[in-house]
């Protein structure tokens, strides 16, 4: 009996997530996440304490992912050299 290869089908949610990631990565203008953070820091009254704490929690999560992102970059660069 031959098993049929399962097709990976992206859900609308998956597509939305990919588009958001792409949009985030490609933004280099005044509406980028970094620009928004700079504006919020310059006007620290723009966010409430709980919002600053939530923002810091999200940044902490990103910091935890950085070593994994660095590894992916390294492996992709090595693969490109071959």
C-alpha contacts under 8 A as a table, 3 or more apart, distances in Angstrom:
res1	aa1	res2	aa2	distance
10	X	13	X	7.87
10	X	14	X	5.70
10	X	15	X	6.53
11	X	14	X	5.08
11	X	15	X	6.38
12	X	15	X	5.04
12	X	16	X	6.09
13	X	16	X	5.03
13	X	17	X	6.17
14	X	17	X	5.12
14	X	18	X	6.23
15	X	18	X	5.10
15	X	19	X	6.15
16	X	19	X	5.11
16	X	20	X	6.17
17	X	20	X	5.11
17	X	21	X	6.19
18	X	21	X	5.10
18	X	22	X	6.10
19	X	22	X	5.04
19	X	23	X	5.96
20	X	23	X	5.04
20	X	24	X	6.04
21	X	24	X	5.09
21	X	25	X	6.14
22	X	25	X	5.12
22	X	26	X	6.07
23	X	26	X	5.26
23	X	27	X	6.11
24	X	27	X	5.51
24	X	32	X	7.14
24	X	33	X	7.47
27	X	31	X	7.22
27	X	32	X	5.30
28	X	31	X	7.67
28	X	32	X	5.95
29	X	32	X	5.70
29	X	35	X	7.69
30	X	35	X	5.55
30	X	36	X	7.50
31	X	35	X	6.20
31	X	36	X	6.44
32	X	35	X	5.20
32	X	36	X	6.24
33	X	36	X	5.08
33	X	37	X	6.18
34	X	37	X	5.06
34	X	38	X	6.17
35	X	38	X	5.07
35	X	39	X	6.25
36	X	39	X	5.15
36	X	40	X	6.19
37	X	40	X	5.01
37	X	41	X	6.12
38	X	41	X	5.13
38	X	42	X	6.16
39	X	42	X	5.12
39	X	43	X	6.15
40	X	43	X	5.04
40	X	44	X	5.55
40	X	45	X	7.74
40	X	46	X	5.83
40	X	47	X	7.03
41	X	44	X	4.90
43	X	46	X	5.62
44	X	47	X	6.36
45	X	48	X	6.90
47	X	51	X	5.80
47	X	52	X	6.36
48	X	51	X	5.20
48	X	52	X	6.39
49	X	52	X	5.09
49	X	53	X	6.22
50	X	53	X	5.01
50	X	54	X	6.09
51	X	54	X	5.01
51	X	55	X	6.03
52	X	55	X	5.02
52	X	56	X	6.14
53	X	56	X	5.08
53	X	57	X	6.23
54	X	57	X	5.06
54	X	58	X	6.34
55	X	58	X	5.17
55	X	59	X	6.25
56	X	59	X	5.00
56	X	60	X	6.08
57	X	60	X	5.04
57	X	61	X	6.42
58	X	61	X	5.12
58	X	62	X	6.44
59	X	62	X	4.99
59	X	63	X	6.17
60	X	63	X	4.97
60	X	64	X	6.39
61	X	64	X	5.18
61	X	65	X	6.61
62	X	65	X	5.10
62	X	66	X	6.44
63	X	66	X	5.30
64	X	67	X	6.96
65	X	68	X	5.41
65	X	69	X	6.31
66	X	69	X	4.97
66	X	70	X	6.05
67	X	70	X	5.01
67	X	71	X	6.22
68	X	71	X	5.06
68	X	72	X	6.30
69	X	72	X	5.12
69	X	73	X	6.23
70	X	73	X	5.12
70	X	74	X	6.17
71	X	74	X	5.05
71	X	75	X	6.14
72	X	75	X	5.16
72	X	76	X	6.06
73	X	76	X	5.20
73	X	77	X	6.11
74	X	77	X	5.20
74	X	78	X	6.21
75	X	78	X	5.08
75	X	79	X	6.10
76	X	79	X	5.01
76	X	80	X	6.11
77	X	80	X	5.08
77	X	81	X	6.39
78	X	81	X	5.23
78	X	82	X	6.78
79	X	82	X	5.42
